[in-house]
Amino acid sequence: MKKIILILSVISVLISSCGKDDNKVKQVRLKTYTHEFYERSPSSVDKYTIEYNSANKISKVLLDTNGTLCQTLTCVYNSSNILDSIVERNAAGIMT
């Protein structure tokens, strides 16, 4: 009797694991998002461009002020997709 119950439980586990629907559409973030921030005076426009990597984590943030690149922030992740460090560079590409 115990063997029959064990066999039926194993079969039910196999059937339930095979019945999963892996074709569901996953929500994916946009790879690039841009936001323009206006100060009180309309002559100054700060534009932030955020890029995402394949794990939907921020990989790079670009800051443009009045159309010129001011700063680049690059996120460095380890093999487990955990944030390791952030590299900040100015417009000339020098690490700050």
MDTraj code that builds the backbone (N, CA, C; nanometers):
import mdtraj as md
import numpy as np

residues = "MET LYS LYS ILE ILE LEU ILE LEU SER VAL ILE SER VAL LEU ILE SER SER CYS GLY LYS ASP ASP ASN LYS VAL LYS GLN VAL ARG LEU LYS THR TYR THR HIS GLU PHE TYR GLU ARG SER PRO SER SER VAL ASP LYS TYR THR ILE GLU TYR ASN SER ALA ASN LYS ILE SER LYS VAL LEU LEU ASP THR ASN GLY THR LEU CYS GLN THR LEU THR CYS VAL TYR ASN SER SER ASN ILE LEU ASP SER ILE VAL GLU ARG ASN ALA ALA GLY ILE MET THR".split()
xyz = np.array([
    [0.0809, -0.1194, 0.0000],
    [0.0000, 0.0000, 0.0000],
    [0.0859, 0.1267, 0.0000],
    [0.1958, 0.1194, 0.0771],
    [0.2853, 0.2352, 0.0836],
    [0.3534, 0.2590, -0.0508],
    [0.3850, 0.1488, -0.1206],
    [0.4492, 0.1635, -0.2512],
    [0.3558, 0.2292, -0.3517],
    [0.2288, 0.1957, -0.3468],
    [0.1316, 0.2538, -0.4382],
    [0.1176, 0.4039, -0.4119],
    [0.1111, 0.4416, -0.2850],
    [0.1010, 0.5832, -0.2498],
    [0.2262, 0.6576, -0.2937],
    [0.3422, 0.5967, -0.2759],
    [0.4690, 0.6581, -0.3170],
    [0.4742, 0.6750, -0.4690],
    [0.4326, 0.5733, -0.5424],
    [0.4334, 0.5802, -0.6891],
    [0.3348, 0.6864, -0.7375],
    [0.2169, 0.6930, -0.6795],
    [0.1183, 0.7937, -0.7182],
    [0.1668, 0.9352, -0.6856],
    [0.2344, 0.9526, -0.5736],
    [0.2854, 1.0861, -0.5392],
    [0.3967, 1.1288, -0.6341],
    [0.4838, 1.0350, -0.6737],
    [0.5906, 1.0669, -0.7684],
    [0.5310, 1.1030, -0.9046],
    [0.4320, 1.0289, -0.9482],
    [0.3675, 1.0573, -1.0763],
    [0.2987, 1.1937, -1.0734],
    [0.2330, 1.2261, -0.9617],
    [0.1649, 1.3553, -0.9534],
    [0.2660, 1.4709, -0.9519],
    [0.3814, 1.4513, -0.8903],
    [0.4864, 1.5548, -0.8911],
    [0.5398, 1.5730, -1.0328],
    [0.5611, 1.4649, -1.1046],
    [0.6097, 1.4741, -1.2420],
    [0.5098, 1.5448, -1.3323],
    [0.3828, 1.5125, -1.3164],
    [0.2803, 1.5761, -1.3995],
    [0.2702, 1.7244, -1.3691],
    [0.2762, 1.7601, -1.2416],
    [0.2643, 1.9022, -1.2066],
    [0.3861, 1.9812, -1.2516],
    [0.5045, 1.9203, -1.2509],
    [0.6235, 1.9931, -1.2954],
    [0.6262, 2.0082, -1.4473],
    [0.5700, 1.9137, -1.5197],
    [0.5657, 1.9241, -1.6655],
    [0.4576, 2.0201, -1.7120],
    [0.3611, 2.0491, -1.6293],
    [0.2499, 2.1330, -1.6691],
    [0.2760, 2.2817, -1.6563],
    [0.3958, 2.3231, -1.6170],
    [0.4241, 2.4655, -1.6018],
    [0.4285, 2.5324, -1.7383],
    [0.3790, 2.6548, -1.7415],
    [0.3760, 2.7317, -1.8652],
    [0.4932, 2.8282, -1.8651],
    [0.5987, 2.7967, -1.9401],
    [0.7161, 2.8818, -1.9483],
    [0.7049, 2.9844, -2.0598],
    [0.5929, 2.9889, -2.1285],
    [0.5758, 3.0823, -2.2394],
    [0.5110, 3.2129, -2.1951],
    [0.5078, 3.2396, -2.0649],
    [0.4488, 3.3636, -2.0169],
    [0.5373, 3.4809, -2.0566],
    [0.4753, 3.5914, -2.0868],
    [0.5495, 3.7112, -2.1233],
    [0.5987, 3.7776, -1.9960],
    [0.7289, 3.7967, -1.9873],
    [0.7871, 3.8602, -1.8699],
    [0.7940, 4.0100, -1.8929],
    [0.7760, 4.0851, -1.7862],
    [0.7867, 4.2290, -1.7970],
    [0.9345, 4.2663, -1.8023],
    [0.9710, 4.3397, -1.9050],
    [1.1099, 4.3788, -1.9250],
    [1.1167, 4.5297, -1.9269],
    [1.2135, 4.5828, -1.8557],
    [1.2330, 4.7264, -1.8550],
    [1.2896, 4.7734, -1.9865],
    [1.2636, 4.8988, -2.0184],
    [1.3259, 4.9564, -2.1365],
    [1.4762, 4.9565, -2.1181],
    [1.5481, 4.9365, -2.2250],
    [1.6938, 4.9345, -2.2148],
    [1.7511, 5.0738, -2.1970],
    [1.6828, 5.1766, -2.2451],
    [1.7290, 5.3137, -2.2299],
    [1.6107, 5.4009, -2.1912],
    [1.6299, 5.4835, -2.0909],
    [1.5260, 5.5733, -2.0448],
    [1.5870, 5.7122, -2.0340],
    [1.5209, 5.8124, -2.0867],
    [1.5720, 5.9496, -2.0852],
    [1.4727, 6.0399, -2.0143],
    [1.5254, 6.1233, -1.9248],
    [1.4415, 6.2202, -1.8543],
    [1.5085, 6.3565, -1.8622],
    [1.4340, 6.4557, -1.9048],
    [1.4863, 6.5913, -1.9108],
    [1.4361, 6.6682, -1.7899],
    [1.5279, 6.7273, -1.7165],
    [1.4949, 6.8023, -1.5963],
    [1.5206, 6.9496, -1.6231],
    [1.4166, 7.0292, -1.6127],
    [1.4278, 7.1730, -1.6375],
    [1.4408, 7.2465, -1.5043],
    [1.5366, 7.3366, -1.4976],
    [1.5457, 7.4214, -1.3800],
    [1.4450, 7.5346, -1.3926],
    [1.4439, 7.6248, -1.2972],
    [1.3470, 7.7345, -1.3015],
    [1.3654, 7.8209, -1.4250],
    [1.4886, 7.8437, -1.4641],
    [1.5110, 7.9209, -1.5866],
    [1.5110, 7.8241, -1.7041],
    [1.4359, 7.8519, -1.8097],
    [1.4258, 7.7569, -1.9217],
    [1.5539, 7.7471, -2.0039],
    [1.6559, 7.8266, -1.9711],
    [1.7782, 7.8203, -2.0503],
    [1.8650, 7.7013, -2.0122],
    [1.8433, 7.6420, -1.8945],
    [1.9246, 7.5302, -1.8495],
    [1.8431, 7.4012, -1.8518],
    [1.8917, 7.3024, -1.9234],
    [1.8232, 7.1732, -1.9333],
    [1.9227, 7.0629, -1.8962],
    [1.8881, 6.9863, -1.7928],
    [1.9674, 6.8699, -1.7555],
    [1.8958, 6.7463, -1.8086],
    [1.9672, 6.6615, -1.8803],
    [1.9073, 6.5426, -1.9407],
    [1.9805, 6.4195, -1.8873],
    [1.9059, 6.3303, -1.8246],
    [1.9604, 6.2063, -1.7719],
    [1.9216, 6.0923, -1.8643],
    [2.0181, 6.0152, -1.9077],
    [1.9920, 5.8972, -1.9889],
    [2.0372, 5.7752, -1.9097],
    [1.9442, 5.6840, -1.8838],
    [1.9732, 5.5649, -1.8039],
    [1.9686, 5.4442, -1.8951],
    [2.0755, 5.3663, -1.8967],
    [2.0823, 5.2439, -1.9766],
    [2.0790, 5.1241, -1.8830],
    [2.0071, 5.0187, -1.9251],
    [1.9946, 4.8974, -1.8461],
    [2.0696, 4.7830, -1.9141],
    [2.1176, 4.6881, -1.8339],
    [2.1840, 4.5705, -1.8895],
    [2.0827, 4.4582, -1.9096],
    [2.1287, 4.3419, -1.9479],
    [2.0380, 4.2311, -1.9775],
    [1.9693, 4.1762, -1.8525],
    [2.0213, 4.2076, -1.7341],
    [1.9592, 4.1628, -1.6092],
    [1.8635, 4.2678, -1.5537],
    [1.8270, 4.3676, -1.6367],
    [1.7369, 4.4761, -1.5992],
    [1.7879, 4.5577, -1.4818],
    [1.9188, 4.5740, -1.4738],
    [1.9799, 4.6595, -1.3729],
    [2.0473, 4.7755, -1.4440],
    [2.0591, 4.8876, -1.3750],
    [2.1185, 5.0063, -1.4360],
    [2.2654, 4.9791, -1.4666],
    [2.3042, 5.0026, -1.5921],
    [2.4437, 4.9833, -1.6291],
    [2.5169, 5.1156, -1.6459],
    [2.4459, 5.2210, -1.6914],
    [2.5124, 5.3487, -1.7153],
    [2.4130, 5.4623, -1.7023],
    [2.4595, 5.5739, -1.6453],
    [2.3801, 5.6960, -1.6366],
    [2.4616, 5.8083, -1.6984],
    [2.4051, 5.8746, -1.7990],
    [2.4711, 5.9866, -1.8653],
    [2.3994, 6.1152, -1.8273],
    [2.4757, 6.2195, -1.7921],
    [2.4192, 6.3497, -1.7593],
    [2.4648, 6.4507, -1.8623],
    [2.3688, 6.5066, -1.9331],
    [2.3948, 6.6137, -2.0302],
    [2.3360, 6.7426, -1.9757],
    [2.4119, 6.8494, -1.9810],
    [2.3621, 6.9811, -1.9439],
    [2.3706, 7.0713, -2.0655],
    [2.2556, 7.1200, -2.1082],
    [2.2455, 7.2056, -2.2266],
    [2.3085, 7.1408, -2.3498],
    [2.2918, 7.0098, -2.3632],
    [2.3385, 6.9398, -2.4825],
    [2.4834, 6.8951, -2.4791],
    [2.5570, 6.9217, -2.3710],
    [2.6964, 6.8766, -2.3618],
    [2.7082, 6.7744, -2.2503],
    [2.7865, 6.6705, -2.2755],
    [2.8066, 6.5640, -2.1774],
    [2.8848, 6.6177, -2.0585],
    [2.8314, 6.5973, -1.9387],
    [2.8977, 6.6464, -1.8173],
    [2.9558, 6.5325, -1.7347],
    [2.8815, 6.4234, -1.7240],
    [2.9215, 6.3179, -1.6321],
    [2.8692, 6.1836, -1.6804],
    [2.9474, 6.0784, -1.6574],
    [2.9060, 5.9420, -1.6888],
    [2.9268, 5.8564, -1.5648],
    [2.8223, 5.7877, -1.5227],
    [2.8311, 5.6942, -1.4114],
    [2.8112, 5.5541, -1.4678],
    [2.9063, 5.4650, -1.4428],
    [2.8985, 5.3273, -1.4911],
    [2.8914, 5.2341, -1.3715],
    [2.7911, 5.1467, -1.3681],
    [2.7745, 5.0501, -1.2599],
    [2.8459, 4.9207, -1.2972],
    [2.9261, 4.8703, -1.2048],
    [3.0003, 4.7462, -1.2258],
    [2.9403, 4.6404, -1.1336],
    [2.8987, 4.5282, -1.1918],
    [2.8375, 4.4198, -1.1151],
    [2.9310, 4.3001, -1.1099],
    [2.9203, 4.2217, -1.0014],
    [2.9992, 4.0997, -0.9930],
    [2.9247, 3.9862, -1.0641],
    [2.9762, 3.8653, -1.0549],
    [2.9177, 3.7532, -1.1293],
    [2.7775, 3.7165, -1.0798],
    [2.7398, 3.7585, -0.9584],
    [2.6074, 3.7295, -0.9047],
    [2.5087, 3.8428, -0.9301],
    [2.5443, 3.9375, -1.0171],
    [2.4620, 4.0539, -1.0495],
    [2.4333, 4.1402, -0.9270],
    [2.5310, 4.1505, -0.8388],
    [2.5225, 4.2393, -0.7231],
    [2.6160, 4.3560, -0.7501],
    [2.5673, 4.4766, -0.7208],
    [2.6452, 4.5967, -0.7486],
    [2.7773, 4.5921, -0.6739],
    [2.8865, 4.6045, -0.7495],
    [3.0204, 4.5996, -0.6920],
    [3.0751, 4.7405, -0.6722],
    [3.0640, 4.8241, -0.7742],
    [3.1156, 4.9602, -0.7648],
    [3.0511, 5.0476, -0.8710],
    [3.0687, 5.1774, -0.8533],
    [3.0210, 5.2752, -0.9499],
    [3.1399, 5.3596, -0.9917],
    [3.1638, 5.3665, -1.1229],
    [3.2751, 5.4436, -1.1772],
    [3.2187, 5.5755, -1.2304],
    [3.2755, 5.6868, -1.1820],
    [3.2294, 5.8191, -1.2223],
    [3.3372, 5.8839, -1.3081],
    [3.2968, 5.9331, -1.4247],
    [3.3896, 5.9996, -1.5146],
    [3.3334, 6.1364, -1.5544],
    [3.4230, 6.2322, -1.5726],
    [3.3780, 6.3636, -1.6181],
    [3.3678, 6.3664, -1.7692],
    [3.3431, 6.4832, -1.8263],
    [3.3217, 6.4945, -1.9713],
    [3.4439, 6.4534, -2.0516],
    [3.5630, 6.4716, -1.9970],
    [3.6855, 6.4360, -2.0674],
    [3.7171, 6.2861, -2.0561],
    [3.6395, 6.2113, -1.9769],
    [3.6621, 6.0688, -1.9602],
    [3.7561, 6.0363, -1.8464],
    [3.7916, 6.1359, -1.7660],
    [3.8819, 6.1137, -1.6518],
    [3.8008, 6.0707, -1.5316],
    [3.8474, 5.9637, -1.4628],
    [3.7786, 5.9164, -1.3443],
    [3.7854, 6.0215, -1.2343],
    [3.6702, 6.0471, -1.1723],
    [3.6693, 6.1463, -1.0647],
    [3.6420, 6.0810, -0.9316],
])
top = md.Topology()
chain = top.add_chain()
for i, resn in enumerate(residues, 1):
    res = top.add_residue(resn, chain, resSeq=i)
    for name in ("N", "CA", "C"):
        top.add_atom(name, md.element.get_by_symbol(name[0]), res)
traj = md.Trajectory(xyz[None], top)
